[in-house]
Amino acid sequence: KCNKMIDIIKVSNNSELREFVMFPFKLYKGSKYWVPPIIEQEINSFNKDLNPNLKNADVDLYMASKNNEIVGRIAVIINWYEVNEQKTSKIRFGWFDFIDDFDVSKVLLDKVVESGNKNKLKYMEGPMGFSNLDKVGVLTSGFEIIGTMITAYNHGYYVNHYEKYGLITEKNFHEKTFMFKEIDTAYYEKMSRIVKTRNKLSEVNFTSTNEVMKRTNDMFDLFNRSYAKLSSFVKINEEQKEFMKEKYIKFINPEYIKFVENENKEIVAFAIIMPSFAKALQRMNGKLFPFGFLNLLWAKKFNKDVTLYLIGIDPNYQKLGVTAIIFNSFIQTLKGKGIQICRRTPELTDNISIDKIWKNFNPKLIKTRSTYKLNLN
C-alpha cells in the first residue's frame, strides 16, 4: 500500500524478520547512547517456539519502505491474556522506530488502529512489549545518557510524531541513579540486624548460578505476588519463567542476586542487580560471535556500574523494613568491587512505595519516558 510512495511490508519470512531487527542498527549507527540488542536473541523473541510470551499473543510486524529503503518499523501486539482474563481491551504496539518523516510514522500507526478496530478493542497503547518485563516507554528526556540492556533508546523527535498523530500520555516512568559512595552504610548494617532479629529473617547469598536456578521459580512466584496490585501487571507463567532464566538469569553474576527468607525457609523478598552491559553490547554491535561474548563476560566481572533489575517483596512483609537486609547484603558484596554507580530500571512515577525505598540514597533523575494511548472507535 502506498502513501507518497511509502510501501508497507508485512513481515512474512526470515529475511524480512532480520531486516526488521536490523533497521535500528542503521537508524542509530554511530550513536553513543543507543545500546544494540543481541541480534539472534532479538530474532528469537519473535519465534513462537522459543518465546512463551507469544503463546497467548498475536503479533504482526510491519516495515515502511521508501525508494526501496526501509525507513520505519512497528510491532502490533494483542496480548489475549490481558484482553480476556484481565478485561483490558487494549492493543499494544512496540519496536516502533522511524526516520523523522511523519508520513512514515503515520502509516505504521495506522496499522495499529486498523488491527485494533478489526478486533473491536477500545484503545491502543505503546511503545511496549508482550509483557511487563519487556522494554517500555518512549524516551522523553535524558537523550545524552547511554541506555541499558533492558531499556529502549530513541531520538528526541519520536514524541512529536506521537503527539501529532493524536496520541496522549498514558503512563509516566522515571529512571534514577545514585552514587555508591553516598550510601550511609553504617545505617543499613544496623537496620539490617534489627529487622532480621525482630522478624526472624535471614539473608541468602549465592556463589553459583546453579544454586540460583534451583530457586528461581519461587522467586518469580514472589514477583507475581509483589506486583499483583499494579494496574498494568500481567503475571509471569511457568513457560515465561523458563524463558527468563535462559535470557537473563544466566547472564547475572550469582553474587548479584539476593534473597531474604523467613524461619520456614520461604522467600519473602529478593532483588537482582545486573552489571551494566551497555558498553559491551555497543562494542559487540549485536553479534555474540566470534568474540562478542567475551565483552559480556568481561562486563559481568569487572564493571563499575550496576543496574537494579528487579526487586520484589511479599505484600505481608512490605512495611517491615526488609529492604534494609537486601541493601546491606548488596553493600557488603559490592564494597570491594569498586562499584561507583547504581542505576534503577524505569519505574512508574506513581509507584510511590518503590520511590520511598530509595529516599535515603540521594537519587538523581536521569531519564523520563512515557507510554502513549489513543482511544479507538
N, C-alpha and C positions, 0 to 999 in steps of 0.2 A: 504494500500500500504506500502511496506516495503523498508527501506533503512538502511542497517546494523541493522536490527531488530528494526527499528523505525516505529511504526504504526501511520498512520494519521486517526484521528477520526473526522468526520464532525458532529458537534453538531446538534442533531435532536430531543431531548426531554428535559424535565425539569431537570432530574437528571444530564444529561450531561452539561446543561447550568450552573447548580450550581457548577459542577466540574470545568468548565471553569472560573467562577468567583472566585472560592476558590484557584485556583493554586497559585497566588502571595502571598496568606497568608502563603503558605508553603515555597515559594522561599525566602520570606523576613522575615520569622519567627525570632523574636529576634532583628530585625533591629531597631536602634534608630532613623533612618531618614525616613523610609517609613511610609506613612500615609494611613492606610487602608480605603477603601470606606465603606459605609454602605451597607451591603450585599444585603438587599432587594431592595434598590434603584438601585444598580448595575444590579441586575437580571431584574428589571422592565425596565431598559433603553434598553433592547433588546426585549421588548414586543411591537409589532406593535400597540396594542390597547392603550398602555399607553404612548408611546414616539412618538410624532408627527414627529420627525426627520426621522422616518423610513418610513413615508408615501411615500416619493419620493426617497427612497433608497433601494438598495438590499444589504443585509448583510449576509455573510456566516462566521460561526465561526468554527475554526479548533483547535484540540489539537494534540500534538505529544506525543506518549506513547512509553516507552522503558521498557522492562521487566515488563509489566503491571503497570507501574507507569507513571503518567502524568509528562512530562518534558518540555513542552512548549505550547504556545497558540498564536493564531493570529485571528484578525477580518479582513475580506476582504470586503471593502465597496465601492459601487458605488453610489455616490450622483447624481441622474439623473437630478436634477435641475441644478447642476453645469455643467454637461456634455451637456445637451440640451439647456438650457437657456443661460448659460454663455459661452458656447462653449469651455469649458475647458475639454480636452479629457484625464481625469485622473482617475485612480483607487486608492483609498485610502487604507491604512492599519493602524490598531491600536491595542490596547490591546495586544501588541506584547511582550511577556515575555518568557524567555527560560533559561535553565541551560547553563553553559559555555561549550557548545559542538556544534561545527559548523555544524555537521550533522543534529542537531535538528533545529537550526535557518534556515538552508538551505531548508529543506523540507517544512517548514512553508512559507518562502518567495516564494518558487516555486509555491505555491497555488495562490499567488497574481499575479505572472507572467502569470500563466495558465488562470486565470479568465480575466485578462487584455487583453490578446491576443484573447481569445474567444469573448470578447465584442468589439474587434477592437479599444481599447483605446491606446493612444500614450505613456503614461508614468504612473509609479506608484510613489506615494509619501506617506511618513509616518515618524514616527507614528503621527496619528491624529484621531479625532473622526468623527462624522457625520457632524458637522458644526463648525463654528468659535468659539463657546462658549464651545467646549469640550477641554479636555486636549490635549496639542500639544507638539511635540518635544521629542527627546531622550536627556537625561541629558548628557552634555559633561564636565561639571566641577561643583564643589560645592557639591560633594558627601557626605561631612561630615556636611551638614547643613540640618536640618529637612525640609521635604517637606510641602506642604499645602493641604487643602481640594480640591483645584482646579488645582493642578499641578501633573504631574506624577513623580515618582521617579524610578530610575533603577540603577543596578550595573554598575561599570565602564567598564566591558568587552563588553557591548552591542555594542558600537561604532565600536569596532574591527570587530565584526560579520557583521555589516552593510557594512563596507569598504571591507572586504574580499569577500563579495557577489558581490561587484562591484557598490554599491550604492554611489552616491556623494551628498555632501551637497547642499540643495536647499534653505532653509530659516534659518536664524540665529535669535535667541531670547536671550535677556538678562533679568535677574531678579535682581532688585536692591532694596536696603533698605536704610532708613535713620533714624537717631535718632531724636526723637521728640524735645529733648532739644536744637538741633542745628538750629531750625527754628527761623528766625527773625520775631517774632510775631507782633511787632510794625509796621514793614514794610507792612505786609499783611493787618493789620487793616486800615492803611492809604490808601493803594491801593484799597481796597475793597470799601471804602467810595467814592473815586474819580470815580471808574469805574461805580458804581451804579448811582451816580448823573449824570455823563456825558451821560450815555446810557439809563437812565430811567429804570433801572433794580432793581429787589428786590430778596431777597433770600427766599426760602420756607423751613421751618423746620417741621419735623413731630414728633408726640409723640405716634401715634398708627399705627399699621400695616394696619388697615382698611383704614385709610386716604391714606396711600401709595398705597394700592391696587387699589383705585379708579383712580389713575393717572398713573398706571404702563404702560398701553398701549401707552399713549402719550410719556412716557419715552423711550419705545422700538422703537417707530417711529423715535424719535430723534436719538437714537442709530444708526438706519439704515441710516439716513441722514449723520451722523457724519463720518461714515466709508465707505460710498459708493465708495470713490476713491481708497481705498486699493485694491491691485491686487487680493488678495485671498478672498475677502469678499463675504459671502453669506447672504442675508438679512433674518431677522427673520420674519416668517409669523405668522398669527393670532393664530394658534394652538400652535406654539412654545412659543408664549408669555404666554399662559395659563400654559404650562408645566414649564417654567422658574419661574413663580410666585410660583407654588407649590414646585418646587425643591429648589429654592434659596431664593426668596424674603421673604418667611415666616420665614426663619432662621435668618434674619438680624434684628438687633435692629433698630427700625424706626428712632432713632436719628442719625443713621449712613448713612442715605440717604438724600442727599441734592439736591434741585433744584434751578435754577435761572430762573426767568420768566421776560418777558418784560411787558410793560404797558398794553398789551392786554391779560395778564394772560397766554401767551403761553410759554411753557418750552423752553428755549434756551440753557440750559446746565444742566447736572446732574452728580453726582458722588456717588458711593456706596463704603463704606468700610465695611469689614467684620471682626469681631473678629477672631483671629486665632483659628480654631477648631482642629488644628493638634494634640495637646497633648490629647485632649478629645477623638478624634477618635482613637488614639493609645490605650487609656485605654479601650475603648468600644470593640476594635478588631472586628469591623464590625457589632456588634449587638446593635440594638436600645433598646431591652427589655431583661430582666426586668428593668435594671437600667441605661442602656446606655444613654438614652435621658437626664438624669439628668446631665451627664457630659456636654452635649451640652448646656443645659440651664445655667449651671454654666459659661461655656466659653462665652456665649452670654452676660452675665452681668459683669463678673469680669476679663476678660482677659487683659493683659498688652501689648499684641502685636496685631496689626491690619493689614489686607491686603487690599490694594486698589484694589477693584474687577473690577469695570467698571467706565469709565469716558466718557462722550460724550458732544461735543459742536457743536451747529448748525454752518455749514460752514460759514454763513454770520456773525457770531459773533466770529470766531476763532482768529481774530487778535485784539480783543478789550480788552484783559486782563481780561476776565470773570473768569478765573481760580482763580484770587485773591479773588473773592467773595466766591467761593467754599472753598478755603483753609482757609480763615478767619473763615468761618462758622464752618468748622471742628475743627479748633484750639480752638474756643470758646467752642464747645461741648466737646472736649476731655480734655480740660485744667484740669478739676477737677477729671479726671478718672485715673490719674497715668499712662497713656499710654506712653510706652517708645520707641517702635519701630514701624515704618510703613513699610510694605513690598509691593512692587508692583508686580502685576502678570507678567508673561513673556510678553515682548513687542518686536516686530520686531526691530532688530538693525538698520534697515534703516528707521524706523518711527521717523525721526528727530524732527518733531513738538512735539511729546509726550516728547521726551528727553529734549527739550528746557524748557518745563513747569517746570521741576524739578531741573534745574541747580542751583538755589539758596539754595537747600536743602542739598547740600553736599552729594549726594547719593553714596553708596558703592556697587560695583558689587559683588553679592554673588553666582550666578549660571548662566551658559550658557546652551543653548540647541539648537538643530537643527532638522529640518526635512531633510530627505534624499530622493533622487529620482533616478529612473532608467528608461531610455527610453526603450520602448518595440518595438517589431518588427512590 
